[in-house]
Amino acid sequence: MEISEKLLCLFSAEVDDADDTYTIEVPQREIETGSIDPGETYRVALIASEREEPTETAETEEPSGEPQPPVEAGEIRYVEIEDIGKQGDGIARVERGYVIIVPGADIGERVKVEITEVKSNFAVGEIIEEDI
């Protein structure tokens, strides 16, 4: 998929249904980082998940009954580093609070990573591009 140079921000969000209106909540960090300004009008592009989103059925669980990790090795993700781990690596969280460890990243950085290793409770991502 080609990403436009005009892209201001990228995040995942659910589409909320309220009567005949549908909304997408913009994360506060997008305002705080200056990516977008409240009250302005923006074009919004919706991108379907590359994988089908899991539904809450037994199909989404591994034989052990545990949910499958929300990432796969080789997958490219845009993440924001929220914390630093005990060994100094950046920590990002994605769906269901799943942790991605990003060596060489600092708190507050937004980076493009390639997932290099996937475990049941965390993954490791290698930085491809910084400060996106």
Secondary structure per residue as TSV (DSSP state, phi and psi in degrees):
chain	resnum	aa	ss	phi	psi
A	1	M	-	360.0	136.4
A	2	E	-	-93.6	135.4
A	3	I	-	-109.8	129.3
A	4	S	-	-63.1	145.4
A	5	E	T	-66.8	-18.5
A	6	K	T	-81.9	-1.7
A	7	L	-	-61.1	124.0
A	8	L	-	-93.4	-37.8
A	9	C	-	-157.1	161.2
A	10	L	-	-144.3	126.8
A	11	F	-	-154.2	163.1
A	12	S	-	-101.0	139.9
A	13	A	-	-155.6	153.4
A	14	E	-	-85.4	151.8
A	15	V	E	-91.7	118.5
A	16	D	E	-92.7	141.3
A	17	D	E	-109.7	120.1
A	18	A	E	-135.1	104.6
A	19	D	T	58.5	-121.5
A	20	D	T	-102.9	20.6
A	21	T	E	-119.6	140.4
A	22	Y	E	-121.2	133.5
A	23	T	E	-129.6	153.6
A	24	I	E	-123.3	124.7
A	25	E	-	-83.0	127.2
A	26	V	-	-88.5	127.4
A	27	P	-	-61.0	142.5
A	28	Q	H	-57.0	-32.8
A	29	R	H	-61.2	-26.0
A	30	E	H	-69.7	-33.1
A	31	I	H	-74.5	-46.4
A	32	E	H	-62.1	-35.8
A	33	T	T	-82.6	-5.1
A	34	G	T	82.6	10.0
A	35	S	S	-63.7	-39.4
A	36	I	-	-140.5	160.2
A	37	D	-	-120.2	135.6
A	38	P	T	-59.3	144.4
A	39	G	T	87.8	-12.9
A	40	E	-	-87.9	161.7
A	41	T	-	-105.2	135.1
A	42	Y	-	-132.3	154.3
A	43	R	-	-83.7	139.4
A	44	V	-	-119.3	129.8
A	45	A	-	-110.3	133.2
A	46	L	-	-106.0	130.2
A	47	I	-	-116.8	124.5
A	48	A	-	-67.3	149.2
A	49	S	-	-60.0	143.5
A	50	E	S	-70.4	-26.4
A	51	R	S	-114.9	153.9
A	52	E	-	-65.2	137.3
A	53	E	-	-69.0	139.5
A	54	P	-	-65.8	144.8
A	55	T	-	-103.8	165.3
A	56	E	S	-83.9	69.7
A	57	T	S	-133.4	172.9
A	58	A	G	-64.0	-21.5
A	59	E	G	-60.4	-28.0
A	60	T	G	-85.2	0.4
A	61	E	B	-107.3	150.5
A	62	E	-	-75.2	166.8
A	63	P	T	-52.9	-27.6
A	64	S	T	-73.0	-9.6
A	65	G	S	92.5	-4.1
A	66	E	-	-84.1	144.7
A	67	P	B	-64.9	149.4
A	68	Q	-	-75.7	149.9
A	69	P	-	-59.0	146.1
A	70	P	S	-81.7	5.2
A	71	V	-	-129.5	162.6
A	72	E	-	-128.9	151.6
A	73	A	T	-58.7	135.9
A	74	G	T	91.5	-12.7
A	75	E	-	-70.9	144.2
A	76	I	E	-101.3	132.5
A	77	R	E	-134.6	148.9
A	78	Y	E	-102.3	122.8
A	79	V	E	-134.8	158.6
A	80	E	E	-113.1	131.3
A	81	I	-	-77.8	120.6
A	82	E	-	-102.1	-19.8
A	83	D	E	-158.4	169.9
A	84	I	E	-118.8	131.4
A	85	G	-	-77.0	174.9
A	86	K	T	-59.8	-28.9
A	87	Q	T	-97.3	10.8
A	88	G	S	89.5	5.1
A	89	D	-	-84.9	149.7
A	90	G	E	-69.9	147.4
A	91	I	E	-122.7	125.3
A	92	A	E	-120.4	151.9
A	93	R	E	-122.4	138.6
A	94	V	-	-121.8	-149.7
A	95	E	G	-48.6	138.4
A	96	R	G	57.1	23.4
A	97	G	G	76.0	10.0
A	98	Y	-	-60.0	133.9
A	99	V	E	-93.5	135.2
A	100	I	E	-117.4	121.8
A	101	I	E	-89.8	128.3
A	102	V	E	-125.6	96.3
A	103	P	T	-59.7	138.6
A	104	G	T	84.3	5.6
A	105	A	-	-104.5	151.7
A	106	D	-	-114.7	157.5
A	107	I	T	-54.7	135.2
A	108	G	T	90.2	-15.1
A	109	E	-	-70.9	143.5
A	110	R	E	-110.0	120.4
A	111	V	E	-131.6	153.9
A	112	K	E	-98.1	124.0
A	113	V	E	-124.6	153.5
A	114	E	E	-106.5	128.3
A	115	I	E	-73.3	121.2
A	116	T	E	-105.2	-21.9
A	117	E	E	-148.8	136.6
A	118	V	E	-127.7	126.3
A	119	K	-	-118.2	173.5
A	120	S	S	-64.3	-31.9
A	121	N	S	-117.9	0.5
A	122	F	E	-162.8	165.2
A	123	A	E	-134.1	165.0
A	124	V	E	-117.7	133.5
A	125	G	E	-123.0	139.3
A	126	E	E	-99.9	131.5
A	127	I	E	-65.4	128.4
A	128	I	E	-103.4	-38.8
A	129	E	E	-148.1	136.2
A	130	E	E	-103.6	156.8
A	131	D	-	46.4	63.8
A	132	I	-	-89.4	360.0
